Amino acid sequence: MGFWKSFFGGEPDSPEEEKKNAEARNFDMLKYDGVKALRIHQTDIAIRCFREALKIQDDPETHDYLQRALLANGNLDEAMEELQGLMRLDPGNVAITLQAAHVAYMLEDYKQMAELCQRVIDADDSNALAHHMLAQASLGQGDNITAIAQLTKAIALNEQLGDARLLRAQTLLRMGELKGAREDTNWLLEHTDDQEDVLMMNARLTTHEGMVDDAIIIYNMVEELNPFQLDVLRERGRLKMAKGDRKGAEEDMRKLLELNPGELDGANGEYQAEGVEKMMKRAYSPINPFGI
């Protein structure tokens, strides 16, 4: 650059300017190499690129990219550190605050999660996602009543928030509130198309309502969607066992042990009929068929 400025009659860059220009080029190269690595899920490379870039320039956008890479790599504590730094820079940034709440949820720090969600709600009570996430934090702290209230608020703000309806149905079932759980489950069945979690909720609720044969049919539907759904085999097998269908229960037990050999202590995948029956009694007796 200095040569061309001199050639055309301009002043060449000073050494300080040349250094700044070189640093800017290196920063851009490291930052965007990191972005490319993150896009193709090479998170280790992305993290190294972003860290090196930040040594050159303390850039909020690069900190945001770094927290995403750390989160994708499972470095939850470090991702939270980056998010806390970003929140100090921009305390009113809702997206960053809710992202921090999400990481707190993954860390099972429900107190911090609740505080972050409440911060968003205090600024804007109409944020349905914040109410939903506050409900998750409340459940993590064993507060079902607050969770139901927050989920109801979230649904009132956004009636299409299916995840909130599912969580409310699951919570109501645990509380023994079958009528409310059924209302939410029916809404989900009407507005979703063979969604595995919804069908599992329906099977558990149907079992709790005493319609065991219908529940088994629903579990069969889930198995068609996902042959590797272990909860289907556990819960359906228990229902079959309770009905006296030992052959059906044994079939589910064998499938379960094939998919998850460590399901029971001492399991090794090779069983005689008598051994399977004993394992069925051990496995199916303590399992709660309602998912609660």
N, C-alpha and C positions, 0 to 999 in steps of 0.2 A: 504494500500500500504506500509506504514511504517513497519507493522508487517512482511510482506513477504520479504521485503528487509533485515530486521534484521534476519529473519529465515534463509535466504540463504547467509548470511554473508555480505549483502550490507548495506549501510548507510540509515537509515530511512529519509523520507522527513522532511524538516524543516517545522515549522508552516506556514511560508510564502508560501512555495511550496504547502502545503496541501490546503491553502486558494485559491491559483491560480487554482489548479486542480478542486476544488469544484466550483469555479466561471465559469470555462470553461465548466464543465458539466451542470451547471444551464443555461448558455447561450445557449448551443446546444439544451437543452431540450425546452427552451422557444421559440427559433427560429423555430425549426421544428414543435412544437405544433402549432405555428402561421401559418406556411405553410399549415399544415393539415387543420386547421380551415378555411383558405382562400380558399382552394380547394373545400370545401363543403359549401362555401358562408356564413360561420359564421363570418362575418366581425368584429363585436364588439369584439369577443373573439380574433380574429387574431390581431387586433389593440392593445389590452391589452398585449398580449404575446410579440409582437414586441417591444412595448415601454419598457416593463420590461427587455427584452433582451438587449436593447440599453443602459439601465442604467449600465449594466455590461460591455458591450464592444461596442465601437463606430464602427460599421461594415457597410460598404457601401451597401453590399448585403441586409442586414436587413433593412436599410433605403429604399432601392428600394421596398422590399416587403411591407413595411409600407405605402409607397405612393400608391401602388396598392390597399391595403386594404382601405385606406382613400378615394381613388377615388371611389371604389365600394360602399362605405358607404355614398357617397355624401358629404364628407368633403373636398370640393374643395380647399379652402384656405389653409388648413393644408397639403393637398397633394402637392400644389404648393410650400410650404415652404420646404418640403422634397426634391422636385426636384431641387429647387434652391441650396440647400446644396450639392446635388450630382453633379450639374453642376460646383460648385466651386471646388469640388474635382477632377473632370474630365471634363474640359471645352470642350474638343474635342469629347465627346461622343455624336454621332448623335442621337442614339435611345433615350437617356435621354432628349436631347434638343427638339426633336420633340414631345416627350411625354409631356414636359412642354408646348409646343405650343398648344397641344391638350387640356390641362387643361385650358390654357388661353382662348381658344375658348369656352369652356364650361362656363367660367366665363364671357364671352362676353367682354374680355379685348383684343380687336382686335389690338390695338397698340403694346402691349407686344407680342402678337402672331406673328405679322408681324416682329418684331425685332428678335425673336427667329428663325423664318424661314429664314430670311435674313442671320443670322449668319451661318446657315447650308449651304446656297447657296454660300456665300462668300468662304467657305472652299471647297465646291464641287458643282459646277454648274450643275452637271449631276444628282442630286437627284430629281427625278420626284415627289416624295411625298412632298418634301419641297416646290416645285413650286405650287403644288396643294393646299397645306395648306396656302401658301402666298396668293393665289387667294381667298380663303375663308376669310382670314383676310381683304383683300382689299374690298370684298363685304360687310363685316361687317362695314367698314368705308365709304361705299357708292361710292367706286371707281370702277365702272364697267369696264372701259377701261383697267386699270392695271390688273383686275381680268381676263379678256379675254386673255390678253397677257401672263399671268402666266399659265393659263389653256392650252393655245396653246403650250407653252414651255413644260409643263408636258406631254401632249399627244405626242409631237414630240419625247420626250425621252422614252416614253412607250405607244405605240399606243393601248395597251390592257387596259389602265387605264379607265375603263368604268365610274367610278364615276366622273372623270374629264370631260368626254364627256357629261354626264348628266348635270353636273353643268354648263358647257358652253352652252348647249342647253337652259337650263332654263334662263340663263342670257341673251342670245341673244334674246329670246322671249320677255323678259321684255324690251329690247332695241328696239323691233320692227324689228329685223333682222331675218325675217322668213326663208330666204333661208339657212343661216348658221344653224339656229335651226333645220330645216328639215334635213339637211345633217347629223348632229350629231344624230338626233333621228332615222333616217333610219339605220345608222351604228349600233346603239344600238339594234334596232329591229332585225337586221340580226345576231347579235352576242350574244343575250341573249334569254332566253327561258321564255316567259310570266312573266317578272319581273314587279311587281306592279308599281314601280316608273317610269319605262320606259313607260308603257302603259298609266299612268296618264299624262305623258309629251306628249305622242302622241295624247291623247284625247284633251288636251288643245290646242295643236298646230293645230290639225285638226279643232277645233272650230274656232280658229283665222283665219284659211284659208277659212272659210265660209262653210265648209261641216258639217253641224249640224247633219244630220242623221247618217253620218259615225261616228261622235264623240260620239253620243249616243250609237252606237253599241260597240265602244271601252270601254265606261264607263261600259256597261253591262259585258264586259269581265273582267274588274277589279273587279266588284261586285261578279262575280263567284269565283274569286281568294280569295277575302276578303269581305265577306258580312257585315263587320263592318267598311268599309271605308266610313267615314262620308263625305269626300270631294266629293265622287261620288254622293251621294244623294243631296248635295248642288248644285253642278255644273250641273249635269244632270237634276235636277228638274228645274233649271233656264232655261235650253235649252228647256225643254218641255213646260214651261210656255210661253216662247217667241214664240214657234210654235203654241200656242193655244191649246195644249194638257193639259187642266186643270185637267182631271182625272189622267193622268200620273204624273203631277206635285204634285197633292194632295197625291198620293200614296207615292212619294218620301218624301214629307213633313212628312207624318205620320210615315214612317220608321225612319226618322231622329229624330223625337221627341221621338219615342220609345227608340232609342239607346242613345239619349242625351236629356233628358227632359229639361235641362237648356239651350237649344239652343237659346230660345227667352225669353225675360223678361216676367215674369208672366206665363210661360208655366207650366202646371201641368199634362199634359198627357190625359186630357179628353176634347174633342172638338166636337162641332157641325160642320156641313159642312161649314156654313157661317164663323165660327171662323177659321177654317183651311184655307179658302180662303184668309181671311185678313192676316193671318200669312204668307201665301205664298207670298203675295204682299210685306209684310214687309221684309221677308227673302230673296226672290229671286231678288228683285230690286237692292240692293246695292252690291250683290255678283259679283265679277269679274269671269267670266267663264274661263278665261285663266290662272288662278293661278298666276296672276301678280298684 
